[in-house]
Amino acid sequence: MRRPRRVSISIMADGEIRPAKAADVEPVAELRAVVMRADLERLGRYDERRVRQRLRDGFAPDHTQVIEAGGVLAGCVGLRPAPDGHWLEHFYLDPNLQGRGIGSAVLRMVAERCDREDSRIRLNVLQGSRARRLYERHGFTVESEDPVDVFMVREPAPAPTDAP
């Protein structure tokens, strides 16, 4: 897989997405802890150490992009190849930037890439998370769920046809 280049996020005047580096792991682990805390506490699953360690254990810089605003970490998104498509992982956005269309812009970018590759996208989101509505707006449907996780999938959009 070729490494993504830096891309401007049109919704943010000073925002861009760049390839992740190994050194990003700790700031991203901290962001994950902040973003997921309320949902994990609501589900009775918040653990100060574990929330960061799970990110460290699954962080793959080659498949992750970092979202920056004004040169500062604002979020991240991972797209890990899988035998039947991709897994969208580690999609976190600073709570102060949520609700401004940034997550939608990033998700559109990811979906467009997967559409070009004719590749489905899978993800899991915590039960009751507001992020589920974002995913549903972008064509994800529930594949299965349990008391903690909702597993969702988005099939690739059909390629446009040339009409006469």
C-alpha positions as CSV (number, residue, x, y, z in Angstrom):
1,M,0.0,0.0,0.0
2,R,1.4,3.4,-0.9
3,R,1.8,5.9,1.8
4,P,-0.7,8.8,1.7
5,R,0.5,12.2,1.2
6,R,-0.4,15.3,3.2
7,V,-3.9,16.5,2.2
8,S,-5.7,19.7,3.2
9,I,-9.0,19.3,5.0
10,S,-11.1,21.9,3.2
11,I,-13.5,22.4,6.2
12,M,-10.5,23.7,8.3
13,A,-8.5,26.6,7.0
14,D,-5.4,25.4,9.0
15,G,-6.1,21.6,8.8
16,E,-4.4,18.8,7.1
17,I,-4.0,15.1,7.2
18,R,-0.5,13.6,7.1
19,P,0.9,10.0,7.4
20,A,1.4,8.9,11.0
21,K,4.9,8.2,12.4
22,A,5.8,5.8,15.2
23,A,6.3,8.9,17.5
24,D,2.6,9.7,17.2
25,V,1.6,6.7,19.3
26,E,1.6,8.4,22.7
27,P,-0.3,11.6,21.7
28,V,-2.8,9.4,19.8
29,A,-3.2,7.1,22.9
30,E,-3.9,10.1,25.0
31,L,-6.4,11.4,22.5
32,R,-8.2,8.0,22.5
33,A,-8.5,8.1,26.3
34,V,-10.1,11.5,26.2
35,V,-12.4,10.8,23.3
36,M,-13.6,7.4,24.5
37,R,-13.8,8.1,28.2
38,A,-17.5,9.0,28.5
39,D,-18.7,6.1,26.4
40,L,-16.5,3.6,28.2
41,E,-17.6,5.0,31.6
42,R,-21.2,4.7,30.6
43,L,-20.7,1.1,29.7
44,G,-18.7,0.4,32.9
45,R,-15.6,-0.4,30.9
46,Y,-13.2,2.6,31.5
47,D,-9.8,1.6,32.6
48,E,-7.2,4.4,32.7
49,R,-4.3,2.1,31.6
50,R,-6.1,-0.2,29.3
51,V,-7.7,2.5,27.2
52,R,-4.2,3.7,26.2
53,Q,-2.6,0.3,26.0
54,R,-5.1,-1.0,23.5
55,L,-4.2,1.9,21.2
56,R,-0.5,1.2,21.6
57,D,-1.0,-2.5,20.9
58,G,-2.9,-1.9,17.7
59,F,-1.2,1.3,16.4
60,A,0.1,0.8,12.8
61,P,1.7,4.0,11.5
62,D,1.7,2.6,7.9
63,H,-2.1,2.4,8.0
64,T,-2.8,5.5,10.0
65,Q,-3.1,9.2,9.2
66,V,-2.9,12.1,11.7
67,I,-5.3,15.0,11.5
68,E,-3.6,18.3,12.4
69,A,-5.1,21.7,13.0
70,G,-2.7,24.6,13.3
71,G,0.2,22.1,13.5
72,V,-1.3,20.4,16.5
73,L,-2.7,16.9,16.8
74,A,-6.5,17.1,16.3
75,G,-7.3,13.5,15.5
76,C,-6.4,10.4,13.6
77,V,-7.8,7.7,11.4
78,G,-6.6,4.2,10.5
79,L,-7.5,2.1,7.5
80,R,-6.1,-1.4,7.9
81,P,-6.2,-3.8,5.0
82,A,-8.2,-7.0,5.5
83,P,-8.9,-10.0,3.3
84,D,-12.4,-8.7,2.4
85,G,-11.7,-4.9,2.4
86,H,-10.5,-2.6,5.1
87,W,-11.1,-2.0,8.8
88,L,-11.6,1.6,9.8
89,E,-9.8,1.9,13.2
90,H,-8.6,4.5,15.6
91,F,-10.9,7.3,14.2
92,Y,-10.7,9.9,16.9
93,L,-11.2,13.7,16.8
94,D,-10.5,16.2,19.6
95,P,-13.9,16.8,21.3
96,N,-13.4,20.6,20.8
97,L,-13.4,20.0,17.1
98,Q,-16.3,17.6,16.9
99,G,-19.6,18.7,15.3
100,R,-17.9,21.0,12.7
101,G,-17.9,18.6,9.7
102,I,-14.3,17.5,10.1
103,G,-15.2,13.9,10.9
104,S,-17.5,13.8,7.9
105,A,-14.8,15.3,5.6
106,V,-12.3,12.7,6.8
107,L,-14.8,9.8,6.5
108,R,-15.8,11.0,2.9
109,M,-12.1,10.9,2.0
110,V,-11.7,7.4,3.3
111,A,-14.9,6.2,1.7
112,E,-13.9,7.7,-1.7
113,R,-10.6,5.9,-1.6
114,C,-12.3,2.6,-0.8
115,D,-14.9,3.1,-3.5
116,R,-12.1,3.6,-6.0
117,E,-10.6,0.3,-4.8
118,D,-14.1,-1.4,-4.8
119,S,-13.4,-2.2,-1.2
120,R,-15.8,-2.6,1.7
121,I,-15.1,-0.9,5.0
122,R,-15.8,-2.5,8.4
123,L,-15.6,-0.9,11.8
124,N,-16.9,-1.3,15.3
125,V,-18.3,1.5,17.5
126,L,-19.4,1.4,21.1
127,Q,-23.0,0.9,22.0
128,G,-24.7,4.3,22.5
129,S,-21.8,6.3,20.9
130,R,-22.8,9.4,19.0
131,A,-20.3,8.3,16.3
132,R,-22.7,5.7,15.1
133,R,-25.0,8.4,13.6
134,L,-22.0,9.7,11.7
135,Y,-21.2,6.3,10.3
136,E,-24.9,5.7,9.4
137,R,-25.0,9.0,7.5
138,H,-22.1,7.8,5.4
139,G,-23.7,4.5,4.4
140,F,-22.6,2.1,7.1
141,T,-25.1,-0.5,8.3
142,V,-25.2,-2.7,11.3
143,E,-23.7,-6.1,10.6
144,S,-24.0,-7.4,14.2
145,E,-23.9,-6.1,17.8
146,D,-23.4,-7.2,21.3
147,P,-23.9,-5.4,24.7
148,V,-20.7,-3.4,24.1
149,D,-19.9,-3.2,20.4
150,V,-21.8,-2.5,17.2
151,F,-20.1,-3.9,14.1
152,M,-20.9,-2.0,11.0
153,V,-20.1,-2.3,7.3
154,R,-20.1,-0.1,4.2
155,E,-20.2,-1.6,0.8
156,P,-18.4,0.3,-2.0
157,A,-20.5,2.6,-4.0
158,P,-21.0,1.5,-7.6
159,A,-18.7,3.1,-10.1
160,P,-20.4,5.8,-12.1
161,T,-21.5,4.7,-15.6
162,D,-21.0,6.7,-18.7
163,A,-24.4,7.6,-20.0
164,P,-24.9,8.5,-23.6
